[in-house]
Amino acid sequence: MKYVFPIDTLTKDNSFFRQEIITGHNSQVVIMSLKAHEDIGMEVHKADQILVIVSGSGKAVLNNQEHSITEGDLVMVPQGTHHNITNTSNELLKLFTVYAPAQHAVGTVDKQKPSED
């Protein structure tokens, strides 16, 4: 098992909407890239989620409270919190997120935002 990752480089170089990096027994790291004015979509998890903004800026909405986010910010999303992250700029928004427990299948790569049915 690999234990050390250049997360800043992996996140900045990522061109996919979502890519799983590592999944352990009780947690998971996923990198994401949001296009200009793209969002992740309002969601809620049965897991805690921590998002770290590596580059770009946008807004985080947590239980209807809006917060500006930018490079270097950490967003804590406790389980059961309705949340959305939106890139409000014309540049890419790059972030990595930690789920505890894991939320995506090992090897997940979504090249684009999945369509909403």
Contacts in CASP RR format, 6 or more apart in sequence:
PFRMAT RR
TARGET T0000
AUTHOR 0000-0000-0000
METHOD contacts of the structure
MODEL  1
MKYVFPIDTLTKDNSFFRQEIITGHNSQVVIMSLKAHEDIGMEVHKADQI
LVIVSGSGKAVLNNQEHSITEGDLVMVPQGTHHNITNTSNELLKLFTVYA
PAQHAVGTVDKQKPSED
2 22 0 8 1.000
5 21 0 8 1.000
5 22 0 8 1.000
5 29 0 8 1.000
7 21 0 8 1.000
7 29 0 8 1.000
7 31 0 8 1.000
7 54 0 8 1.000
7 96 0 8 1.000
8 54 0 8 1.000
10 21 0 8 1.000
10 31 0 8 1.000
10 96 0 8 1.000
11 31 0 8 1.000
11 54 0 8 1.000
11 55 0 8 1.000
11 94 0 8 1.000
11 95 0 8 1.000
11 96 0 8 1.000
12 54 0 8 1.000
12 55 0 8 1.000
12 94 0 8 1.000
14 31 0 8 1.000
14 32 0 8 1.000
14 33 0 8 1.000
14 94 0 8 1.000
15 33 0 8 1.000
16 31 0 8 1.000
16 32 0 8 1.000
16 33 0 8 1.000
16 109 0 8 1.000
16 110 0 8 1.000
16 111 0 8 1.000
16 112 0 8 1.000
17 32 0 8 1.000
17 33 0 8 1.000
17 34 0 8 1.000
17 110 0 8 1.000
17 111 0 8 1.000
17 112 0 8 1.000
17 113 0 8 1.000
17 114 0 8 1.000
18 30 0 8 1.000
18 31 0 8 1.000
18 32 0 8 1.000
18 104 0 8 1.000
18 108 0 8 1.000
18 109 0 8 1.000
18 110 0 8 1.000
19 30 0 8 1.000
19 31 0 8 1.000
19 32 0 8 1.000
19 107 0 8 1.000
19 108 0 8 1.000
19 109 0 8 1.000
19 110 0 8 1.000
20 28 0 8 1.000
20 29 0 8 1.000
20 30 0 8 1.000
20 104 0 8 1.000
20 105 0 8 1.000
20 106 0 8 1.000
20 107 0 8 1.000
20 108 0 8 1.000
20 109 0 8 1.000
21 29 0 8 1.000
21 30 0 8 1.000
21 31 0 8 1.000
21 96 0 8 1.000
22 28 0 8 1.000
22 29 0 8 1.000
23 29 0 8 1.000
23 102 0 8 1.000
23 104 0 8 1.000
23 106 0 8 1.000
24 102 0 8 1.000
26 100 0 8 1.000
26 101 0 8 1.000
26 102 0 8 1.000
27 98 0 8 1.000
27 99 0 8 1.000
27 100 0 8 1.000
27 101 0 8 1.000
27 102 0 8 1.000
28 98 0 8 1.000
28 99 0 8 1.000
28 100 0 8 1.000
28 101 0 8 1.000
28 102 0 8 1.000
28 103 0 8 1.000
28 104 0 8 1.000
29 96 0 8 1.000
29 97 0 8 1.000
29 98 0 8 1.000
30 96 0 8 1.000
30 97 0 8 1.000
30 99 0 8 1.000
30 103 0 8 1.000
30 104 0 8 1.000
30 108 0 8 1.000
31 94 0 8 1.000
31 95 0 8 1.000
31 96 0 8 1.000
31 97 0 8 1.000
32 40 0 8 1.000
32 94 0 8 1.000
32 95 0 8 1.000
32 96 0 8 1.000
32 97 0 8 1.000
33 92 0 8 1.000
33 93 0 8 1.000
33 94 0 8 1.000
34 40 0 8 1.000
34 85 0 8 1.000
34 86 0 8 1.000
34 87 0 8 1.000
34 92 0 8 1.000
34 93 0 8 1.000
34 94 0 8 1.000
34 95 0 8 1.000
35 87 0 8 1.000
35 92 0 8 1.000
36 87 0 8 1.000
36 89 0 8 1.000
36 90 0 8 1.000
36 91 0 8 1.000
36 92 0 8 1.000
37 86 0 8 1.000
37 87 0 8 1.000
37 88 0 8 1.000
37 89 0 8 1.000
37 90 0 8 1.000
38 86 0 8 1.000
38 87 0 8 1.000
38 93 0 8 1.000
38 113 0 8 1.000
39 84 0 8 1.000
39 85 0 8 1.000
39 86 0 8 1.000
39 87 0 8 1.000
40 84 0 8 1.000
40 85 0 8 1.000
40 86 0 8 1.000
40 113 0 8 1.000
41 84 0 8 1.000
41 85 0 8 1.000
41 116 0 8 1.000
42 61 0 8 1.000
42 82 0 8 1.000
42 83 0 8 1.000
42 84 0 8 1.000
43 82 0 8 1.000
43 83 0 8 1.000
43 84 0 8 1.000
44 80 0 8 1.000
44 81 0 8 1.000
44 82 0 8 1.000
44 83 0 8 1.000
45 77 0 8 1.000
45 79 0 8 1.000
45 80 0 8 1.000
45 99 0 8 1.000
45 103 0 8 1.000
46 79 0 8 1.000
46 80 0 8 1.000
47 79 0 8 1.000
47 99 0 8 1.000
47 100 0 8 1.000
47 101 0 8 1.000
47 102 0 8 1.000
47 103 0 8 1.000
48 76 0 8 1.000
48 77 0 8 1.000
48 78 0 8 1.000
48 79 0 8 1.000
48 99 0 8 1.000
48 100 0 8 1.000
49 77 0 8 1.000
49 83 0 8 1.000
49 97 0 8 1.000
49 98 0 8 1.000
49 99 0 8 1.000
49 100 0 8 1.000
49 103 0 8 1.000
50 74 0 8 1.000
50 75 0 8 1.000
50 76 0 8 1.000
50 77 0 8 1.000
50 97 0 8 1.000
50 98 0 8 1.000
51 60 0 8 1.000
51 74 0 8 1.000
51 75 0 8 1.000
51 77 0 8 1.000
51 85 0 8 1.000
51 95 0 8 1.000
51 96 0 8 1.000
51 97 0 8 1.000
52 72 0 8 1.000
52 73 0 8 1.000
52 74 0 8 1.000
52 75 0 8 1.000
52 95 0 8 1.000
52 96 0 8 1.000
52 97 0 8 1.000
53 69 0 8 1.000
53 70 0 8 1.000
53 71 0 8 1.000
53 72 0 8 1.000
53 73 0 8 1.000
53 74 0 8 1.000
53 75 0 8 1.000
53 93 0 8 1.000
53 94 0 8 1.000
53 95 0 8 1.000
54 71 0 8 1.000
54 72 0 8 1.000
54 94 0 8 1.000
54 95 0 8 1.000
54 96 0 8 1.000
55 71 0 8 1.000
55 91 0 8 1.000
55 92 0 8 1.000
55 93 0 8 1.000
55 94 0 8 1.000
56 70 0 8 1.000
56 71 0 8 1.000
56 87 0 8 1.000
56 89 0 8 1.000
56 91 0 8 1.000
56 92 0 8 1.000
56 93 0 8 1.000
56 94 0 8 1.000
57 68 0 8 1.000
57 69 0 8 1.000
57 70 0 8 1.000
57 71 0 8 1.000
57 87 0 8 1.000
57 88 0 8 1.000
57 89 0 8 1.000
57 91 0 8 1.000
57 93 0 8 1.000
58 68 0 8 1.000
58 69 0 8 1.000
58 70 0 8 1.000
58 85 0 8 1.000
58 86 0 8 1.000
58 87 0 8 1.000
58 88 0 8 1.000
58 89 0 8 1.000
58 93 0 8 1.000
59 66 0 8 1.000
59 67 0 8 1.000
59 68 0 8 1.000
59 69 0 8 1.000
59 85 0 8 1.000
59 86 0 8 1.000
59 88 0 8 1.000
60 66 0 8 1.000
60 67 0 8 1.000
60 69 0 8 1.000
60 75 0 8 1.000
60 83 0 8 1.000
60 84 0 8 1.000
60 85 0 8 1.000
60 86 0 8 1.000
61 67 0 8 1.000
61 83 0 8 1.000
61 84 0 8 1.000
61 85 0 8 1.000
61 86 0 8 1.000
62 75 0 8 1.000
62 77 0 8 1.000
62 81 0 8 1.000
62 82 0 8 1.000
62 83 0 8 1.000
63 81 0 8 1.000
63 82 0 8 1.000
63 83 0 8 1.000
64 82 0 8 1.000
67 75 0 8 1.000
69 75 0 8 1.000
69 85 0 8 1.000
75 85 0 8 1.000
77 83 0 8 1.000
85 93 0 8 1.000
85 95 0 8 1.000
87 93 0 8 1.000
END
